[in-house]
């Protein structure tokens, strides 16, 4: 669950596959896709020994869908995903980003160098 910034919460669906202590790979989809985009990649990455996290952005896939168009801002998507990363305690990760839509250059805080 993430704060919807209006006093409520949104359920953010995500897949978390592979060994929990392995190097994580974050798979982020763009618009108008969802984590299903990575369905054939996830088994390959987990077979190679990686932990794979593939969230559905709010409004997509199996995540909650806010009703108002004004809820869908770039900053809200960044904040929602940052909340998910914080809850999963991801400090270092490799990121794979889809180029569909505009969430192709997110600014998440991470200690990865």
C-alpha positions as a printed NumPy array, in Angstrom:
array([[  0.   ,   0.   ,   0.   ],
       [  1.178,   3.505,  -0.768],
       [ -0.108,   6.882,   0.364],
       [ -2.424,   8.347,  -2.271],
       [ -1.524,  11.877,  -1.001],
       [ -5.214,  12.549,  -0.251],
       [ -5.619,  10.702,   3.042],
       [ -6.078,   7.227,   1.6  ],
       [ -3.988,   4.382,   0.289],
       [ -3.458,   2.675,  -3.045],
       [ -2.683,  -0.999,  -3.48 ],
       [  0.344,  -1.434,  -5.723],
       [  0.625,  -4.924,  -7.156],
       [  4.107,  -6.282,  -7.766],
       [  5.851,  -9.531,  -8.529],
       [  8.822, -10.444,  -6.345],
       [ 10.483, -13.569,  -7.716],
       [ 13.783, -15.307,  -7.088],
       [ 16.016, -15.564,  -4.019],
       [ 15.355, -12.742,  -1.541],
       [ 19.099, -12.321,  -0.886],
       [ 20.095, -12.137,  -4.578],
       [ 20.99 ,  -8.996,  -6.529],
       [ 17.62 ,  -7.402,  -7.328],
       [ 16.517,  -6.291, -10.76 ],
       [ 13.678,  -3.767, -10.904],
       [ 11.531,  -4.05 , -14.035],
       [  9.431,  -0.914, -14.635],
       [  6.872,  -0.756, -17.406],
       [  5.811,   2.389, -19.229],
       [  2.398,   3.52 , -20.371],
       [  0.051,   1.864, -21.327],
       [  1.625,  -1.437, -20.256],
       [  1.94 ,  -3.357, -16.971],
       [  4.291,  -5.952, -15.438],
       [  2.843,  -8.617, -17.744],
       [  5.181,  -7.076, -20.32 ],
       [  8.062,  -8.883, -18.594],
       [  6.393, -12.321, -18.293],
       [  8.997, -14.045, -20.497],
       [ 11.999, -12.195, -19.062],
       [ 11.329, -12.871, -15.374],
       [ 11.935, -16.662, -15.534],
       [ 15.221, -16.11 , -17.383],
       [ 16.464, -13.612, -14.796],
       [ 15.427, -15.737, -11.822],
       [ 17.042, -18.807, -13.413],
       [ 20.259, -16.772, -13.537],
       [ 19.989, -16.312,  -9.758],
       [ 18.528, -12.79 ,  -9.567],
       [ 15.702, -11.426,  -7.484],
       [ 13.221,  -9.742,  -9.825],
       [ 10.71 ,  -7.099,  -8.769],
       [  8.112,  -5.979, -11.328],
       [  5.5  ,  -3.529,  -9.994],
       [  2.37 ,  -2.371, -11.778],
       [  2.203,   1.414, -11.646],
       [ -1.   ,   2.716, -10.056],
       [ -3.591,   2.903, -12.785],
       [ -2.191,  -0.107, -14.625],
       [ -2.35 ,  -3.887, -14.412],
       [ -3.447,  -5.209, -11.028],
       [ -2.709,  -2.029,  -9.056],
       [ -5.469,   0.278,  -7.869],
       [ -6.698,   2.809, -10.378],
       [ -7.289,   6.332,  -9.072],
       [-10.489,   7.794, -10.519],
       [ -9.357,  11.302, -11.399],
       [ -7.071,  12.092, -14.341],
       [ -5.368,  14.688, -12.183],
       [ -4.093,  11.871,  -9.943],
       [ -1.782,  10.707, -12.728],
       [  1.152,  13.091, -12.506],
       [  4.776,  12.263, -13.116],
       [  5.691,  13.211,  -9.549],
       [  2.976,  11.038,  -8.034],
       [  4.183,   8.02 , -10.01 ],
       [  7.741,   8.674,  -8.829],
       [  6.569,   9.073,  -5.217],
       [  4.416,   5.935,  -5.372],
       [  7.27 ,   3.844,  -6.757],
       [  9.724,   5.329,  -4.24 ],
       [  7.338,   4.223,  -1.493],
       [  7.261,   0.683,  -2.918],
       [ 11.078,   0.573,  -3.083],
       [ 11.324,   1.841,   0.498],
       [  8.831,  -0.762,   1.73 ],
       [ 10.799,  -3.513,  -0.02 ],
       [ 13.985,  -2.087,   1.534],
       [ 15.73 ,  -1.971,  -1.847],
       [ 19.009,  -0.096,  -1.439],
       [ 20.819,  -1.301,  -4.548],
       [ 19.225,  -2.667,  -7.685],
       [ 19.57 ,  -2.869, -11.418],
       [ 16.745,  -1.128, -13.282],
       [ 15.187,  -2.115, -16.592],
       [ 12.838,   0.536, -17.943],
       [ 10.336,   0.423, -20.758],
       [ 10.36 ,   3.378, -23.14 ],
       [  6.599,   3.479, -23.604],
       [  5.173,   6.602, -21.989],
       [  7.144,   9.151, -20.012],
       [  8.29 ,   7.272, -16.906],
       [ 11.534,   6.371, -18.636],
       [ 13.814,   8.517, -16.453],
       [ 12.577,   8.113, -12.88 ],
       [ 14.381,   9.723,  -9.988],
       [ 14.395,   7.204,  -7.165],
       [ 16.773,   7.499,  -4.274],
       [ 19.126,   4.588,  -3.971],
       [ 22.529,   3.99 ,  -2.508],
       [ 23.574,   2.225,  -5.713],
       [ 26.607,   3.811,  -7.316]])
